[in-house]
Amino acid sequence: MEELKEKLKVQLIAQLNLEDITPEDINSSDPLFGEGLGLDSIDALEIIVLLQKEYGIKIEDTKKGKEIFQSIDTLAAYITENRK
């Protein structure tokens, strides 16, 4: 699980062009949206694309998306349970 979290951090930085952020800057339990990384709805769409492309996971329910995208921890847990 820790390996997946580190991989996700690298993937998010690349996918979202987070230029001034390193994986070490991201705490796995910090919120991805709002005060944490400060991501927005366009970033959420990019994450959805990443999950489909890299892990074969489709997120169709926006309420579920909000739960899944809370932090690196929740994202990694969801991927672990639902990876194809």
Secondary structure, 3 states (H helix, E strand, C coil): CHHHHHHHHHHHHHHCCCCCCCHHHCCCCCCCECCCCCECHHHHHHHHHHHHHHHCCCCCCHHHHHHHCCCHHHHHHHHHHHCC
